[in-house]
Amino acid sequence: MNTIKNYFLVGLRNLLANKLFSAINILGLAVGLAGVILIALFVTNETSYDKHWTNAENTYRVMRSFTPQTSSPDLHLATNAPQVAPLLMADFPELLHATRVFNTNLIVAHDSGLPPVQESDLYFADPNVHEIFDIPMLEGSWEGALDAPFEMVLSESMARRYFGDVNPVGETLFINNAREALVTGVMADITENSHLQPQAIVSIATYEIAVGRVFMESWGNNAFHTYLVTPDNYDIADFEEQIPAFLERHIAENANDFTSFTVIPVSDIHLHSHFDNEISSNGNIVLVYTFTAIAVMTLLIACFNFMNLSTARSMTRAKEVGMRKIMGANRKELIVQFLGETLLLTSLAVVVALGLTELVLPVFNNMLNLDLSLEIFTNGENLLYLLGLIVLVGVFAGSYPAFFLAELPIAEVLRGELNSGAKGEAIRKFLVVMQFAIAIMLIISSGVALTQIRYALDFDLGLNSERVAIYEGSGTGGLGPDYQTMKEELLRHPGVVSVTAANLMPSDQNTNSLGIRYETESPEILGMAVLNVDFDFFETFDINFVSGRSFDSSRPLDLHVEPSEENPATTANYILNESAARQLGWTPEESIGKWMEALVGGPNNEFVVRGNIIGVVEDIYFSSIREAVKPVFYRVMEHDNPRFSVTNFIQMAVKLDGSDVSGTLNYINETWRQFNPGVPVRQSFLDQNYDELYQSEQTQGSLFGIFSAVAVVIAALGLFGLAAFLTECRMREIGIRKVLGSSVIGIVTLISKDFCKLVLIANLLAWPAAWYFMNEWLQRFVYRVDMSPTVFVLATSLTLAVAIFTVGSLAAITASRNPVLALRHE
């Protein structure tokens, strides 16, 4: 115990005796550790999703992919057809459970007279959903809670919003301004990380009544997230091998040719599933890996700092080591002492790092839209991780200095002949190079990421997104039966230039596709994306026609007529984009007048709508530039056809003239409430919607920039400390040079040039590494920038400027002193 106490006191005295170097070491480590703690909180949060369910290890989601036998891009859906779950249970009796979940927005109202609210994250689900996702029931029971139509289970927070502290079981809510739904239970809010965050779960029988039994048996309806639970030790690979035979049994041959299933563990969904129709916004495993790498690099810079300063200061402790060896201290005791001092310094750095983390955490949370918290002393596991971090950093950062000092030869120390030697100098140079190489890599990464984001935001989308307001209707009722009348009313206002509608608007994901046949010698069926639009769609967004004309409301054949059993083959006219024309083998001019058939339903695609192609428009970048432009055909649908209610016009676009935006928006909102009194106003601007597509990349670029700055600050701190020490060691040389006539600039140049060489070497190492990693990062974009040499040159210039300023300022101060004082100092 006395030995430990002695080590502690010696270490504390050494820290206090060298305040500048101790402060630099502690601050450098603290900044690095704060970055590591922040990233560790983020990584821990991202990797914890959906692991808390009782059956998590045996729960999988079954997803559907389409691989057309054409040049069209593959379509990968997180969802599946509604009959997949019951069919899987019938064909694979060994499965324990299978359930379906369909997430949507519903308008909910209480009979208390409160205005209706458009609630998001409401799920239609099978009665056995609780068998897979065991959400605790606070009021009522899961048994029978979702058996009948118009039954629903509320989350605790939603129940409180509508009923306060009153038990709502047995009460009713109106959904979509139509039917009363009976509240059969109150479930706990999901506080753990999960891709499922239901505000309410409505019985799937309710959905069946809304859309009809035929729709629930259609393989073209891919709206349901399908989950299954397997027995313990079940071979999921064997299950996947049997999927093709399952599809052969249940899907028509022409659909089975290009459809397949993918199975993913539920705990992998958040980070590894990036399909269309995800139930919520997922994370990104690449981002997790990137942040982890940044944390490691930041920590390495901080540790290299410590090693460098400690070995540089070894000369001041050489006599102490010599005297300890004379007094009987052995090599092991010296190593333990110096490692103990490192652990003490690391502990102090961790305390400072925790304070910095608490200070920065709100900003970090705001950037990532998260709610992370630093639960160190209330969470035993986190405390153990923190102690482990102290030991790891302390041992790693202090190992080389400890062994270096313990190996100092006693005879040379006592004769005063010890010098740092070529080996010590080489180590210090190596550590400086590595510090700056890491910092330069982060600077280049930040520059490339920000350049790509700026490119994405300024990309020519092929349409005009300025001054276009988007309004969202009901998920099942669309824009309501009076949409056309509302449109006419809106067009009377002088501030409204144009009004149109669609089932999807630009900036959304278009995952809707249909089989088509077209005028060709081959009778093959192709899959092609489809967009249901209203008249004036192309005019509202200023989409240019390459050939042909737009849809015209005065021409009856331009309207798609929905087929039926009595009339299975109807007519329509179609407009293609350029990619669709190319896919069909035509030029835009050749496309005009050609016929095309859309296969819209029936067990064997017997419901067909044949029409002529009347126009070809330029390709527009409907979603983000991560994806290639899809071949698309456009059609004008009967928006108020009751048989087509699920895919009605759901969104409305209003183009403003910009003269009185506030007044025009107020008029639009009042008109909306007049024609859709039960549907709350949900309005956004198209240009902002496009910007939000790149929120993840913008955040990533910002964090690259922040951690680049952190790395440069830590490296500059280390360089400052090392330069201060080496300048002090060369005090006599500087004094002699001044006496002999050297100028301040000459001395600054002499001292700075060695450090500048190290920074240039660091650039040579950082450039190829940064190019490789950022080239891989850019591959996620179909349309991307080329990495400009300017970014690399700017990174070099910045780090050189930091090195010259840091070292040069110290050298200038030293060189400006009276040389007599320098000589007397020696």
N, C-alpha and C positions, 0 to 999 in steps of 0.2 A: 504493500500500500504506500509506504514511504517513497519507493522508487517511482511509482506512478505519479505521486504528488510532486516529486522532484522534476520529473519530465514535464509535467503541466506547468510548473512555475518557470522552468527554463524556456519553454515554448512561449509562454505569455510575455516574459521579459524580452525575448527576441522579437516578438511582434511589436511591442511598444518601442523598442530601440530602433526599429526600422519602419517608422510610421508610413513613409511614402510608399515603400515597396509592399508593405502589408496592406495598405489601403487599395493599391492597384490590384494586388492578388485577390483580395476579398471582393472588390467591386467587379472585376472581370469574371470571377467564378459565379458571383451572384447573378449577374446579367445572363450568363450562359445557363445557369440552373433555372432561372425564372422562365426562360424560353423552353427548356426541357419540361418543366412542370406544366406549363400551359399546353404544350403539345401532348404530353402524357394524358392530361385530362380529356383532350379531344379524342385521342386514339382509343382510350378506355371507353369513352362514351359510344364511339362508332362501332366498336367490336362487341358491344353488349346486347345488340338488338335481338329480340325474340328468343333469348336463351332462358327466359324465366318460366316459359310454359312447361307444365308437367310432362307433356309428351314431345317436347321440343326436339329431342334427338331422333324421334321416329316420325316427325311430321314433315311432309313435302308438299310443294305446290306443283301442279301439272299445268304446263303452259303450251301454247300452240304456235307453230311456225308455218309459214307458207313459203315454198320455194318454187316460184313459177318457172316453167320450162322456156323462159324467154330472157331477154336482157333486163327485165324489170328487177329492181333490188328485192332481196328477200324481205319478208315481213315477219317480225318476231313479236308475238303478243304475250303479255303476262297473263292474259285471260284465255278463256276457252268457251266452248259451246255449253248451253245449260244442261244438256242431257249426259255430259261426260261423267259427272260424279255418280249418278245412279247406275250407269252402264258399267263403270269400273267396279262398283260394288257387286254387281251381278256376275261379271266375268272373272273377278278375282275375289272369291269368298274369303280368302285368308286375310284380306284387309280388315282392319278394326273399324275404321270410320272413313267416310268421305263427305265433304260438305261443300256448298257453294256460297259465295259471297259476292254481291253486286253493290258497289258503292255508287252513290248518287247524291244530288242535292234535292231536297224536298222543301216545299213551302209548308210551314207548320204554323197553326194558329190555335189559340185557346179560346174557349167560349166566354172568357171573361171580358172580351171586347178589346184585348190588346192587339195591336197591329200585327199582321202576319210577318213571319221571319223566314228568310231563305236559309235553311240550315244545311251546312255542308257535313260531310262524313256521316251520312245516314246509310246504313247497310240493309239490304234485303238478304236474308240468310235462311238456310235450312234449320229446322227445329233442333238438330243435333250439333249446332255450331259450338255449344259449350263443351261438348265432348272433346273437341280439339283445342279450343282456346278457353281454358278454364278461368274465365273472368268471374270473380266472386259476385254473388247475388246478394244485395243488401236488403231488398224488400221483395217478397214473393219467392217463387221457385222457378228454376229453369225447366222443370218437368212440365210440359204442356204449355209453356209460355209463348211459343211461336207456332203452335199447331194449326190454328185457324186463320182465315183471312182477317186482315185489319186488326192484328195484334202486334204490340210493340213493347220492347224493353228499353227504358231510358237509361242513359248514364246518370250518375249522381249529380253532375254539374248541370245537365240539361233539365233534370227533374226539379232542381232548385230554381232554375230560371223561370220555369212555368208554374210551379206549385209552391215555391217557398219551402217552408219546413213541414208542409202537410204531406202525408204518405199518399202518393199519386196512384197507387195500385187500385184499379177499378174506375179511375177517372178516364176521360177521353180527350184526344187532341184531333183537330182537323188537319189532314194532310192533303196538300195540293188543292185546297179550297173545295174539296169534293166530299170525301167520306170521313166519318169519325173512326178513329183507331183507338182501341182499348189498350190502356197501359196495364200490362200484366206483371211488370217487375221493374226494379231499379238495380242496375249493376254498378259496380265500383268503377270509377274512372281508372283508365290504364295509366299508371304513373311510371311504370317501367318503360324502357325503350322498346318500341314495337312499330312495325310498319302498319299495324292495325290500330286505329284510334277512333273507334265508333262513338258518336254522340248518341246514337240510338240504333237498335236493330229491329227491323220490321219483318214480319213473317213473309217467307217467299211466296206463300199462297196469295198474298196481296198483289205481288208483282204479276203472278200468273193471271189474275183476274184483269189487270190493267192491259196486258199485252196479248192475252189469248193463248190457248194451248198450242196452236200451230207454231207460234213464235217460240215457245219454250222447247219445241222439238226440232228447231231449225239449226242446221250446222252452219248457217251463215250468221247466226247471232253469237258473236264472240265477246260477250260482255261479262262473263262470270269468272271470278277467281276461284279455282278449284283446289281444295286441299284434301290430303288423305293422311291417315295414320297407319303405319305398318306395325306388325308384331316386332318384338325384340329380336335382334340378330337376323332380320329379314334382308335378303339379298336384293337391294334396289336395282342393281345392274341387271339381274335376271328379269325383273319387272319391266325395265326399259326395253329389253330385247323382245318382249312379247307385245309391245305397243304396235308395231306394224301389222301384226295379225289382228289385233283389236280393231285398228282402223279399217282393215280389209273387210271385217265382218259388218261394220256399222256405217261406213261412209260410202257414198256412191263412188264408183270407180274413177270418174273424172275429177273428183275432189281429192280422193286418196292419193292420186298421182303426185300431188305437190304439197301435201300437208304432213306434218310430223309433230310429235310431242316432245317436250323437254321437261325433265323433273329436277327440281332444285330443293335442297333442304331449307326449311323455313328460316333457320338462323343465318343462312347465306343471302337471303333476299336483299337485305338493306345495302350490302356492299358489293354484291356480285350480280345482281339482276338489274339490267338497264333496258328492259323490253318496253315496247309501247303498251299503253293502258296500265301502267303501274298504279297500285291503289293509293300510293303516296309518293312524294319525292324521296328517292333513295339517296344514300351516300355514294361514295366512290372509293374503291379500294386503292386506286392509283393515288388519290389524295392522301389516304392514310399512309401509304408507303412513302409518298413525297414528304409529308410532315415528319414521319419517323426519321427519314434521312436527314432532314433539316435539323431535327433535335440532336441527332448523333453528331452532325458536323459542328453545330454550335457548341456542344459540350466538348468536342475535341479541341476547338479553338481555345476555349477557356482553360482546358487542361494543359495544352501546349504553352499557353501563357505562363501558367504556374511553373511548369518545368523549366522554361527558359529563364525566367527571373531567378528561380531558386538556384540553378546551376551557375548563372552569372554572379550571384551573390556568394558563391561558395568560398571565394577568396577571403571574404571578411570573417568567415567562420573556421578557416583552416587552423588557426592557432588554437581555437576552442577544441577542435577535433584532436589535435596533437596532444594537448594537455590531458584530455579525457583518456586517451590511449595510454599515456604515461601513468595515469592514476589507476589503470587496470581495466578500463572499459574495453570490452571486446566488440568485434564487428556486429554481432547480432544485437547487442544493446544499443549501439549507435543507430542501427537501422530502425529499431523499434522507437527510439527517441524521435528521429526525424519524421517517421511515419505518423507518430503521435502528434507532432506539431502540425503536420499537414491535415490530419483529421480535425484538430482544433480549428484551424483556419477554415476548413471546409464547413464545419458546423456553423461558424459565424457567417459564412457566405450563404448557407441555406436559410438562416434566419432572415438575412437581408433579402434573399430571393423570395421567400414567402411574402414578405411585405410588398415587394415589387409585383408579385403575382396578384395579390389582392387589389393592388392599385390598377393594374392593367386589365384584370379579368372582365370588368363590365364592357370595356371597349372590344375585347376579344369576342365576348358573347354577342355583342351587337353586330360585329362583322360576320359571324358565322350563323347568326340567328339561332343561337342555342341558349341554354340556361345552365351552364356549368358552374359548379361551386367547389371551393377548396375546403373539403371536409377532412382535414388532417387529424385533428385531435378528437373528433367525434366518430371517426371511422378507424378501427384498429388495423384493418388491412392497409389503408392508405398510409398510416403511421409506420408500419413495417416497411412499405415500399420506400418511404422517405429515409428511414434509417439505412436501408440497403443502398440507396443512392449516395448517402454520405460516405459509407464505407467504400463503395465502388469508386467514386470520384477521388476520395482521399488516397486510396491505395494506388489507383492508376496515375494520378497526378504527382503523387509523392514518391513513387517507387524509384524512378531514375535519380532524382536529387538525393534520396536517402542512400542509395547504393553508391552514388558518386562521392558523397561526403564521407561515407564509411570507409571507402577505399583509399582516401588520401594518405600518401606515404609519410610516416611520422618523421623520418630523418630529414626529408626535404622541407617539411613544414617548419621544423625547429631551426633549420639553417636559413630559413627565409628564402629558399630557392624555388619554392613552388610557383608554377604558373599554370594557367588554365589549359595550355597545351592545344595542339591541333585538334585532338579528338573533341574536347569540350567546345571549341569554337565551331567545329563542323556540326555538332549536335544543335547548337544554338541557331546556326544558319538554317539547318534543316527545318527546325520548328517554326522559324519565321516564314520560310517559304510555304510550309503546309498551312499555316494560319491564313496567309493572304491568298493562297490557291483556293481554299474553301470559300473565303469571302468573295473572291472574284467569280467563282462558279455561281454563287447566289445572286450576285449583281447581274450577271449575264442572263440567268434564268428569269429574273424579274423583268429585265428589259425585253426579252423575247415574248414573255407572257403578256406584258402590257401592249406590245406592238400587235400581237395577234388579236387581243381583245378590241383594240382600236380599229383594226381591220374589220372585225366582225360587226362592230357597231356602225361603221361607215360603209358597209358592203351594199352594193346596188342590188336591192331585193327584186327589182322588176315591177315594183308597185310603189305607190305613194302612200306612206303611212302617216303623213302629217295632217293634223287637225281632223282625225277620224276617231269618233267616240264609239265605243263598243258597249252594247247593252245585252245582258244575259237574261233569257227567259227561264221558265220552269224546265226542270230536267225531263219531265214527261209531258207537260202541256205545251211546250214550245213558247211561242210569242202570243199565243191565245187566238181565239177564233176571229177577233176583230183586227188582226194585224194589217190587212190591206187598208182598212178605214183609217187606222192609226197612221199608216205611212202617208196617206193622202193629206191628213191633218198636219203632219210634220212638214211636209213639203210646202205648205202655205206660208211658213215662217221665212222671212227674208234671209235669216242667218243660216238656213239649212240649204246646202247645195244639192245633196243627193241622199237617198235612203235605200238600203238593200238589206238582205237577210241571207243566212246560210245555216246549215247544221254545224259548220265549223268555220272559224274565222282565221285569217292569216295570223301566224304566231302559235296556233294550236298544232297538235299532232294529228295528222290525217291517217287513221288506220283503217278507214273504210275502203273496201275493195269489192269488186264484182267480177264474175266471169263474163267475158265478152266473146262474141264471134264477129268477124268483119269480112269485108269484100276481098276475098282471096281464094286461090285455088285450094288451099289447105283448110280443112274443116276444124282445125284445132281450136280449143278454148284457151284464151289467155286470161290471166288475172291482171286487173288494172284498178288503180285507186280512183275513187269517184267522189265528187263534191256536189252536194245538193245546194243550188243557189237560187236566188230570186232574180228577177229582172233588175237591171242596173248594177249588177255586181261588178262587172269589169269597168264600168264608167265611174263608180264610186271610188275604186282604188287606182284609177288611171292605168289599167293594164292594157298594153298595146296589142292590137291585132296584127298578125303577120299576113293573114289572108282571111277572106270571108267576112262575115258580119257577126254582130252580137245578137243575143236573144231579144225578141220583140214581142211585147205583150199583145199586140194587135194580130199576131199570127198564131192561130190555135195549134198548129203542129209543133210550135216551139215548146209547148207544155207537155211534160211527161205524164202520161195517163197510166195510173196504177192498174195492172192486170188483176183479174179475178178468175175463179173457176169457170164462170160463165163466159168470160172474155180473156183467155189466157195469153193472147198475143195482141199487144197494143202498140201505139206509135209515140214517137218523140223526136226531137232534133237534138244534136249533141255538138259540143265545142271541145276541141282537144287542146292540150298544150303542145309545144314543139317536141318535147320528149316523147309524148304519146304518138305523135305523127311518125317520128323516126322509128319507134318500136314497131309500128304497123307497116313500115317499109315505104312510107310516102313522104314526099316533100309537102310543105304547107299548102302549096297551090294544088297539088295532086289530091289532097285530102278532101277538098270541097266537092260535095255531091256524092261521095262514097257512102255506102251504108254500113251500119254497125248495129249489133244486137246486144243488149244488156240482159243477162240471165238473172232474173230478180227473185226467183223462188220456185217452190214446188219440190217434191222429193227427187225428181229427175230433171230439174231446171226447165220444166215445161212452161213456166211463166216467163215470157220473153217480150221485151219492148224493143222493136226495131225502129231505127230512125236514120236520117241522113246527117252527115257532118256538115255544119253550116259555117264553121269558123275555126281558126287556129290562132291561139294567143301565145305571146312570149312566155317562156318559163318564168315562174315566180318562185322565190325561195320562201315557201309556205312556213317552214319551221326554221330551225337554226342551221347554220352552215356546217354543223357536224355531220349532217346527212346530205346525201346526193338528192338532186331534184327527182321527184317521181314522175313517171308518165301518169297523167290525170285526164279524165274526161269529166266535163261539167254537164249538168242537166238541171232544168227548172222543174221543181216538184210541186205537186198539189199540196200546199202547206196545211190545208184544213181537212185533208182526207182522213177520216177516223181510223181507217185501216193502217195508216202510216204515221200514227201519232208519236211513236217512240223516236223516230228520226225526223220529226218536224223541224222547221226553221227554229233553231234554239237561240240564235244570236242575231242581233240587229246592228248594222253599222250606219252611222250618220256622219256625213261629211259636212264640216262647218266652213263658212267663208272666212272666219277669223275676225270679223268686225266687232262683234260683241259676244265673246265666248261665254262669259258668265251668264248673261241674259238669255242666250240661246239654250244653254244647258238647263237653266231653270225652266224654260218653256218645254223642253223635251221631257224633263222629269215630271212636270205637271201633266203633260199629255199621256205619258206612260201610266201614271197613276189613274188617269181617267179611263183608259182602255184596259188596264190590267190592275184593278184595285187590289187583287189578292196576291200580286207578285211584287216583292220589294225591288226598288231600283238598285241595280248592280252595274255600275258604269266604270269603264277604264278607257285609256287612250292607247291606240294601236302602237304608236312609236315606243311608249313605255313598256308595253307588253313584249315587244321585240327585245328591248334592253334587258328585261328580266330573264330572257332565255340564257343570258351569259352571266348570270349572277354568280354562279359557282366559279367560273373562270376569273371574273373580276375579283372575287374574294381571294382566290388563289394567287393572282397577280399581286394584290395588295399585301398578302402575307409574305410572298417572296420578297417584296420590297422592304417590309418591316424587318424581317430576319436578315436581309442583306445589310441593312443599317446596323442591326445588332452585331453582326459578325465584324463589320468594319470598325465599330466602336471598340469591341473587345480586342481586335487585332491592333488598333491604334493605341489602346491602353498598354498592351504588352510592348509595343514598339517604343512607347514613351518611357516605360520603366527600364527597358533594356538600353535605350539610348542614353538615359540619365546616368545609368551605371557606367556604361562604356565611356561616356564623356568625362565622368568623374575620374575614371582610370587614366584618361589621356590628358589630365589637367596640366601636367608638367610639359608635355609635348606641345600643347596649345600655347602655353606661356612662352616657350622658347621660340615657336614660330612667329608669335607676335613681336617678340624682341628683335627677331631677324627681319621683320618688315612685312609679314603676311597680313593681308586684309581680312576683315570679318567675313566677307563674301567668299574669299578663298578658303578660309577655315571651314565655313559652313558647307561648301562644295566638297571639301575633302572628307568630312565626316558623313555627309549625306549620300555620297555616291555608292558606298558599299551597301547601304540599305536599299537604294534604288535598284541595284543589280539583283538583289534577292527578290524584290517585287516583280521585276521583269521575268525572272526565272519562274516565279509563281504563276505568272500569266501564261507562260508556255505550257505549264502543266494543266492549268484550269481550262484553257480554250478547247482542247479536244474533248475533255470530259463534259464540259457544259454543252458543246455542240451535240454530242451523242445523246445526252439525257433530254435536251429540249427538242431534238428532232423526234425522239420517241413521243414526247408530250404532244407535239403538233400533229401526230398521226391520228389523233382523235377527231380532227377536223378534216372534212372532205375538201374544203376550200381554205387554204392557209397561206401565210406569208412565207417567203424565203428568209432564212436568217441573214440579216444584214451585217456586214463587217463593222458597220458603225457602232453597233451595240458592243462588240468586242473591244473596239478601240476606245470607246467611252469608258468601259470598265477598267481598262488599263490606265487611262488618263486619271480617272477618279482615284484609284488606289495609289498611283504614283504621287498625286497631289497630296493625299493624306499622309503618305510616308515622308514626303519632302517637308510638309508643314510641321509634322510631329517632330521629326529629327532636327530639321533646320531651325526651328524656333529654340530648341534646347541648345543647339550648337551656337546659335547667334548670341544667346544670353551668356554662355560661357566665354565665347570669344570676345565679348565686349568688356569683360572684367579686366582690371589692372593686372598685367602679366606678372608683376612683382608678387601679388597675392598668390597667384598660381604657383610660382616657384617656391615661395615660402611654405605653401601648403605641402609641397613634396618634401 
